[in-house]
């Protein structure tokens, strides 16, 4: 069996792969590993997105946690970064988020945060997984030793106040569109930005359990782009299902991605003397244009493996304060312990307000190199064979040689789906498209 925890928690099709039984076991194991200080009734927070399966998994997790003595506070529908923030604010021992992020509604996932609000390191996830697979439940508890459900604070209100507090002054006079992906941001985005004086245009904010990420949100920007153009707005922002990522749209309806946001927000932090370590952290998939911009701006650029957890590890290790991915997972360590889409939108609007510049002008500081990405569906066995499949590896090497110094190709297994992801980057779009698809064809032949 492959590792249960991927790059962003446990994920699978709800009720067939990620079952209520598995959620119950994850709750039991997580409580055991995360409360080893001997605390009788550790406090665990549970948040969820709007998927129809989230209620089922929430109750299964809560039952598992309570069965080993943990007390549970259900936060309801809320963003993943809100769970991370509230764990610390409420002095909880851990936080659990039920979400499959940008995936379609039939998928769901379980992400766990420690008492400090950070995602668990691989070693701790491995401990939890070992307990789940070992089926060693110990002596069952009974009576007063069992956990129960508790309530405290105002979870939505406390998180909304936190995000709003990261902006100096207000944002009055701005007219902005927000695409909530029919997910977690539907519960908070309008309240956050209205409180800052923004005139909000809300779209895709009526979740029904199955429309999360359905042709909307950060993976489907077309409707937001059209809306911004038609209504002559200053900008638009799209979140994913659990609101831990954000992509922007400028006043002309053009994409403003995570790399662009890091470029101009990082520059503003440098001007303010707040860019600790004078470094922006990205990944190996960050656009070459961001790397070139950092060189020109006198900012260091550090590249990690793909995944916001690896970006955060580098930030924590070196003391850096801004990092993220082109996909919109951006971490502002002055304010958060994980990627936060609504916080990202607030920071972009803050820079727009302070500089008086439209977002198109801010994003133009960086020249984007063409990139082509091709996802190839493979079996899990195919994912595992990829690194040693000689024909595929030879195709990748040949592509790299053809691109030379003016481009690159990266092929990597998805951490959350049965896919191999092929990315080619270079100066000529047609050339890199041809090269990426040639490599993808070889993968389909050998690994599907």
C-alpha positions as CSV (number, residue, x, y, z in Angstrom):
1,X,0.0,0.0,0.0
2,X,1.2,3.5,-0.8
3,X,1.5,6.2,1.7
4,X,-1.9,7.2,3.0
5,X,-1.0,10.9,3.5
6,X,-0.2,12.7,0.3
7,X,1.2,16.2,-0.1
8,X,-2.0,17.7,1.4
9,X,-3.4,15.1,3.8
10,X,-5.5,12.1,3.1
11,X,-7.7,12.3,0.0
12,X,-10.0,10.1,-2.1
13,X,-13.5,9.5,-3.4
14,X,-15.8,10.0,-0.5
15,X,-17.5,6.8,0.9
16,X,-15.6,4.5,-1.4
17,X,-11.9,5.4,-0.8
18,X,-12.2,7.9,2.0
19,X,-14.9,6.1,4.1
20,X,-16.5,7.0,7.4
21,X,-14.8,4.0,8.9
22,X,-11.4,5.4,7.8
23,X,-12.3,8.8,9.1
24,X,-13.2,7.3,12.4
25,X,-9.8,5.6,12.6
26,X,-8.0,8.8,11.6
27,X,-9.7,10.6,14.4
28,X,-8.6,7.9,16.9
29,X,-5.1,7.8,15.7
30,X,-4.6,11.5,15.4
31,X,-5.8,12.1,19.0
32,X,-3.4,9.5,20.2
33,X,-0.4,10.9,18.4
34,X,-1.1,14.6,19.0
35,X,-1.9,14.3,22.7
36,X,1.1,12.4,24.0
37,X,1.7,14.8,26.9
38,X,-0.9,12.8,28.8
39,X,-3.6,15.4,28.7
40,X,-6.9,13.6,29.6
41,X,-9.2,15.5,27.2
42,X,-7.3,17.1,24.3
43,X,-9.2,19.7,22.4
44,X,-9.5,19.2,18.6
45,X,-11.2,21.6,16.2
46,X,-12.9,20.3,13.0
47,X,-13.7,22.5,10.0
48,X,-15.2,21.5,6.7
49,X,-16.0,22.7,3.2
50,X,-19.4,22.5,1.5
51,X,-19.2,19.1,-0.1
52,X,-22.2,16.8,0.5
53,X,-19.8,14.2,2.1
54,X,-18.3,16.6,4.6
55,X,-21.1,16.1,7.1
56,X,-20.6,12.4,7.0
57,X,-16.8,12.6,7.5
58,X,-17.2,15.3,10.2
59,X,-19.4,13.1,12.3
60,X,-17.2,10.1,11.8
61,X,-14.0,12.0,12.8
62,X,-15.8,13.4,15.8
63,X,-16.9,10.0,16.9
64,X,-13.3,8.6,16.5
65,X,-11.9,11.5,18.5
66,X,-14.4,11.3,21.3
67,X,-14.0,7.5,21.6
68,X,-10.4,8.1,22.8
69,X,-11.2,10.9,25.1
70,X,-10.7,14.0,22.9
71,X,-13.2,16.9,23.1
72,X,-14.3,18.2,19.8
73,X,-15.3,21.7,18.6
74,X,-17.1,21.7,15.2
75,X,-16.4,24.9,13.4
76,X,-18.9,24.3,10.6
77,X,-18.2,25.5,7.0
78,X,-15.0,27.5,7.2
79,X,-11.8,28.0,5.2
80,X,-8.8,25.7,5.8
81,X,-6.6,28.7,6.9
82,X,-9.2,29.6,9.4
83,X,-8.8,26.2,11.1
84,X,-5.0,26.8,11.2
85,X,-5.5,30.2,12.8
86,X,-8.2,29.2,15.3
87,X,-6.2,26.2,16.6
88,X,-3.7,28.7,18.1
89,X,-6.3,31.3,19.1
90,X,-8.5,28.8,20.9
91,X,-5.5,27.0,22.4
92,X,-6.5,23.7,20.9
93,X,-4.3,20.6,20.6
94,X,-5.0,20.1,16.9
95,X,-7.2,21.1,14.1
96,X,-8.7,19.0,11.3
97,X,-10.0,20.3,8.0
98,X,-12.3,18.2,5.8
99,X,-11.8,19.2,2.2
100,X,-10.5,18.1,-1.1
101,X,-9.5,21.6,-2.0
102,X,-9.8,22.2,-5.8
103,X,-11.1,18.7,-6.6
104,X,-14.7,18.0,-7.7
105,X,-17.4,17.3,-5.2
106,X,-17.2,13.5,-5.2
107,X,-13.7,13.7,-3.7
108,X,-13.0,14.7,-0.1
109,X,-9.9,14.9,2.1
110,X,-8.6,15.3,5.7
111,X,-5.9,17.7,6.6
112,X,-4.5,17.9,10.1
113,X,-2.8,20.9,11.8
114,X,-0.8,20.8,15.0
115,X,-1.4,23.0,18.1
116,X,0.8,25.7,16.5
117,X,-1.4,25.9,13.3
118,X,1.1,24.3,11.0
119,X,0.5,21.2,8.8
120,X,2.0,18.1,10.3
121,X,5.5,17.0,9.2
122,X,5.8,13.7,7.3
123,X,7.1,11.9,10.3
124,X,4.1,12.7,12.4
125,X,1.7,11.7,9.6
126,X,3.6,8.4,9.3
127,X,3.0,7.8,13.1
128,X,-0.7,8.4,12.6
129,X,-0.8,6.1,9.6
130,X,1.1,3.4,11.4
131,X,-1.6,3.4,14.2
132,X,-4.4,3.3,11.6
133,X,-2.9,0.3,9.8
134,X,-1.8,-1.4,13.0
135,X,-5.4,-1.6,14.2
136,X,-4.1,-1.4,17.8
137,X,-6.9,0.4,19.5
138,X,-5.9,-0.4,23.1
139,X,-8.4,-0.8,25.9
140,X,-11.7,1.0,25.1
141,X,-12.6,4.0,27.2
142,X,-15.9,4.4,29.0
143,X,-17.8,6.7,31.3
144,X,-16.2,10.1,32.1
145,X,-13.1,9.2,30.1
146,X,-14.9,9.7,26.8
147,X,-14.7,13.0,25.0
148,X,-17.7,15.3,24.1
149,X,-18.6,18.2,21.8
150,X,-17.8,21.7,23.0
151,X,-18.5,25.2,21.8
152,X,-16.4,28.3,22.2
153,X,-15.9,31.7,20.6
154,X,-17.3,32.9,17.3
155,X,-15.2,30.9,14.7
156,X,-16.3,32.8,11.6
157,X,-16.3,36.2,13.3
158,X,-12.9,35.6,14.9
159,X,-11.3,34.6,11.5
160,X,-13.0,37.5,9.6
161,X,-11.6,40.0,12.2
162,X,-8.1,38.4,11.8
163,X,-8.0,38.8,8.0
164,X,-9.4,42.3,8.1
165,X,-6.8,43.3,10.7
166,X,-3.9,42.6,8.2
167,X,-4.9,45.6,6.1
168,X,-3.9,49.1,7.2
169,X,-6.8,51.6,6.9
170,X,-9.7,50.6,4.6
171,X,-10.3,49.8,1.0
172,X,-13.2,52.2,0.4
173,X,-13.8,53.1,-3.2
174,X,-12.8,49.7,-4.6
175,X,-15.4,47.6,-6.5
176,X,-14.2,44.0,-6.7
177,X,-15.6,40.6,-7.8
178,X,-15.1,37.5,-5.6
179,X,-15.6,34.0,-7.0
180,X,-16.1,31.7,-3.9
181,X,-16.1,28.4,-5.9
182,X,-19.3,27.5,-4.1
183,X,-17.0,26.5,-1.3
184,X,-15.7,27.7,2.1
185,X,-15.2,31.3,1.1
186,X,-19.0,31.5,0.6
187,X,-19.2,31.8,4.4
188,X,-16.7,34.6,4.9
189,X,-15.5,36.5,1.8
190,X,-18.3,39.0,1.6
191,X,-18.2,39.8,5.3
192,X,-14.4,40.2,5.2
193,X,-14.2,42.6,2.3
194,X,-17.4,44.5,3.0
195,X,-15.9,45.3,6.5
196,X,-12.9,46.8,4.8
197,X,-15.1,49.1,2.7
198,X,-15.0,47.2,-0.6
199,X,-18.1,47.1,-2.8
200,X,-18.4,43.4,-3.3
201,X,-19.7,41.5,-6.3
202,X,-20.2,37.9,-5.3
203,X,-20.4,35.1,-7.7
204,X,-20.5,31.3,-7.2
205,X,-21.4,31.7,-3.5
206,X,-24.4,29.5,-3.3
207,X,-23.2,26.0,-2.4
208,X,-25.5,23.1,-2.7
209,X,-23.2,20.2,-1.8
210,X,-22.3,19.2,-5.3
211,X,-21.5,22.5,-7.1
212,X,-18.1,23.1,-5.4
213,X,-15.4,24.0,-8.0
214,X,-17.9,23.2,-10.7
215,X,-16.8,25.5,-13.6
216,X,-15.9,28.1,-11.1
217,X,-13.2,29.1,-8.6
218,X,-9.5,29.3,-9.1
219,X,-9.4,26.3,-11.5
220,X,-12.1,27.8,-13.8
221,X,-11.5,31.6,-14.1
222,X,-13.5,32.2,-17.3
223,X,-16.8,33.4,-15.7
224,X,-14.9,35.7,-13.3
225,X,-12.9,37.2,-16.2
226,X,-16.0,37.9,-18.1
227,X,-17.8,39.3,-15.1
228,X,-15.0,41.8,-14.3
229,X,-14.9,43.0,-17.9
230,X,-18.7,43.3,-18.2
231,X,-19.0,45.3,-15.0
232,X,-15.9,47.4,-15.4
233,X,-14.5,46.4,-12.0
234,X,-11.0,47.1,-10.6
235,X,-10.2,43.4,-10.1
236,X,-11.5,40.0,-9.3
237,X,-10.4,37.2,-7.1
238,X,-11.2,33.4,-7.3
239,X,-10.7,31.0,-4.4
240,X,-10.7,27.2,-4.4
241,X,-13.1,24.9,-2.5
242,X,-11.4,25.4,0.9
243,X,-10.2,29.0,0.2
244,X,-6.5,28.3,0.9
245,X,-5.6,29.5,-2.6
246,X,-6.4,32.6,-4.6
247,X,-5.9,33.7,-8.2
248,X,-6.6,37.3,-9.4
249,X,-8.0,38.9,-12.5
250,X,-7.0,42.4,-13.5
251,X,-9.3,45.2,-14.6
252,X,-9.0,43.9,-18.2
253,X,-10.0,40.4,-17.3
254,X,-6.5,39.0,-17.5
255,X,-5.0,36.4,-15.2
256,X,-2.9,37.5,-12.2
257,X,-1.3,34.3,-10.9
258,X,0.5,33.4,-7.7
259,X,4.0,34.2,-9.2
260,X,2.9,37.7,-10.3
261,X,1.4,38.3,-6.8
262,X,4.6,37.3,-5.1
263,X,6.6,39.5,-7.4
264,X,4.8,42.8,-6.6
265,X,3.8,42.1,-3.0
266,X,7.3,40.9,-2.3
267,X,8.6,44.1,-3.8
268,X,6.3,46.2,-1.6
269,X,7.6,44.2,1.5
270,X,11.2,45.0,0.4
271,X,10.4,48.7,0.1
272,X,8.9,48.6,3.6
273,X,11.9,46.8,5.1
274,X,9.7,43.8,5.9
275,X,11.1,41.2,3.4
276,X,13.0,39.2,5.9
277,X,16.0,37.5,4.4
278,X,15.4,39.5,1.2
279,X,14.0,36.3,-0.3
280,X,10.8,35.0,-2.1
281,X,10.3,31.3,-1.8
282,X,8.7,29.4,-4.8
283,X,8.9,25.9,-6.2
284,X,10.6,24.2,-9.1
285,X,7.5,25.0,-11.1
286,X,7.6,28.7,-10.5
287,X,7.7,30.7,-13.7
288,X,11.2,31.6,-15.0
289,X,9.9,35.1,-15.3
290,X,9.6,35.3,-11.5
291,X,13.2,34.1,-11.1
292,X,14.4,36.7,-13.7
293,X,12.4,39.4,-12.0
294,X,13.9,38.7,-8.6
295,X,17.4,38.9,-10.1
296,X,16.6,42.3,-11.6
297,X,14.9,43.6,-8.4
298,X,17.8,42.5,-6.1
299,X,15.7,39.8,-4.4
300,X,16.8,36.3,-3.7
301,X,14.7,33.4,-5.0
302,X,14.6,30.0,-3.3
303,X,13.0,27.0,-5.1
304,X,11.6,24.0,-3.3
305,X,9.8,20.8,-4.2
306,X,6.2,21.2,-5.4
307,X,3.8,21.6,-2.5
308,X,3.0,24.5,-0.2
309,X,4.2,22.4,2.8
310,X,7.7,22.4,1.3
311,X,7.5,26.1,0.7
312,X,6.6,26.6,4.3
313,X,9.4,24.3,5.6
314,X,11.9,26.5,3.7
315,X,10.3,29.7,5.1
316,X,10.4,28.4,8.7
317,X,14.0,27.0,8.3
318,X,15.4,30.3,6.9
319,X,13.1,32.9,8.4
320,X,11.6,34.0,5.2
321,X,8.1,35.6,5.2
322,X,6.6,35.2,1.7
323,X,6.3,32.2,-0.5
324,X,4.0,30.1,-2.5
325,X,3.0,28.6,-5.8
326,X,1.8,29.8,-9.2
327,X,-1.5,28.1,-8.5
328,X,-2.3,30.6,-5.8
329,X,-1.2,28.9,-2.6
330,X,0.5,31.9,-1.0
331,X,1.8,32.1,2.5
332,X,2.3,35.4,4.3
333,X,4.1,34.3,7.4
334,X,3.7,37.7,9.2
335,X,-0.1,36.8,9.4
336,X,-0.6,33.1,8.8
337,X,0.8,29.6,9.1
338,X,-0.5,28.2,5.9
339,X,-1.8,29.4,2.5
340,X,-4.8,31.7,2.8
341,X,-6.8,32.8,-0.3
342,X,-8.8,35.6,1.4
343,X,-5.7,36.9,3.1
344,X,-3.9,36.9,-0.2
345,X,-6.7,39.0,-1.8
346,X,-6.6,41.4,1.1
347,X,-2.8,41.9,0.6
348,X,-3.2,42.5,-3.1
349,X,-5.9,45.1,-2.6
350,X,-3.8,46.7,0.1
351,X,-0.9,47.2,-2.3
352,X,-3.3,48.5,-5.0
353,X,-4.7,51.0,-2.5
354,X,-1.3,52.1,-1.2
355,X,0.3,52.6,-4.6
356,X,-2.7,53.9,-6.5
357,X,-1.8,51.5,-9.3
358,X,-4.2,49.1,-11.1
359,X,-3.4,45.5,-10.6
360,X,-2.5,45.1,-14.3
361,X,0.4,47.6,-13.8
362,X,1.5,45.9,-10.6
363,X,1.6,42.5,-12.3
364,X,3.4,43.8,-15.3
365,X,6.6,44.1,-13.3
366,X,7.2,40.4,-14.2
367,X,7.4,39.0,-17.8
368,X,5.8,35.6,-17.8
369,X,7.4,32.8,-19.8
370,X,5.1,30.5,-21.7
371,X,4.3,27.3,-19.9
372,X,2.4,24.3,-21.1
373,X,1.1,21.7,-18.6
374,X,-0.3,18.3,-19.6
375,X,-1.9,15.9,-17.1
376,X,-1.7,12.2,-17.9
377,X,-4.0,9.8,-16.1
378,X,-2.1,6.8,-14.9
379,X,-2.6,3.9,-12.5
380,X,-1.1,4.2,-9.0
381,X,1.2,1.4,-10.1
382,X,2.2,3.5,-13.1
383,X,3.0,6.4,-10.8
384,X,5.3,4.2,-8.8
385,X,7.0,2.8,-11.9
386,X,7.6,6.3,-13.4
387,X,11.0,7.0,-12.0
388,X,12.4,3.7,-13.3
389,X,10.6,3.4,-16.7
390,X,13.6,3.8,-19.0
391,X,11.7,4.8,-22.2
392,X,9.8,7.5,-20.3
393,X,13.0,8.8,-18.7
394,X,14.8,8.8,-22.1
395,X,11.9,10.9,-23.5
396,X,12.2,13.4,-20.7
397,X,16.0,13.7,-21.2
398,X,15.6,14.2,-25.0
399,X,13.0,16.9,-24.4
400,X,15.4,18.7,-21.9
401,X,18.2,18.6,-24.5
402,X,16.0,20.0,-27.2
403,X,14.9,22.9,-24.9
404,X,18.5,23.7,-23.9
405,X,19.3,26.8,-21.9
406,X,16.1,28.6,-23.0
407,X,13.6,26.3,-21.3
408,X,13.0,23.3,-19.1
409,X,10.7,20.3,-18.7
410,X,9.5,18.8,-15.4
411,X,7.6,15.6,-15.1
412,X,6.3,14.7,-11.6
413,X,3.6,12.5,-10.0
414,X,0.7,14.3,-8.5
415,X,0.6,14.1,-4.7
416,X,-3.2,14.0,-4.6
417,X,-4.5,12.4,-7.8
418,X,-3.6,9.4,-10.1
419,X,-1.8,11.6,-12.5
420,X,1.7,12.4,-13.9
421,X,2.1,16.1,-14.6
422,X,4.2,17.3,-17.5
423,X,5.3,20.9,-17.6
424,X,7.4,22.5,-20.4
425,X,8.6,26.1,-20.4
426,X,10.4,28.1,-22.9
427,X,10.4,31.1,-25.3
428,X,8.1,29.6,-28.0
429,X,4.6,28.4,-27.0
430,X,4.2,26.1,-30.1
431,X,7.5,24.4,-29.5
432,X,7.0,23.7,-25.8
433,X,3.4,22.5,-26.5
434,X,4.8,20.0,-29.0
435,X,7.5,18.8,-26.7
436,X,5.2,18.5,-23.6
437,X,2.7,16.4,-25.6
438,X,5.4,14.2,-27.1
439,X,6.5,13.3,-23.6
440,X,2.9,12.8,-22.5
441,X,2.3,10.4,-25.4
442,X,5.2,8.3,-24.3
443,X,3.8,8.2,-20.7
444,X,0.4,7.1,-22.0
445,X,2.0,4.3,-24.0
446,X,4.1,3.0,-21.1
447,X,2.4,3.7,-17.9
448,X,-1.4,3.7,-18.4
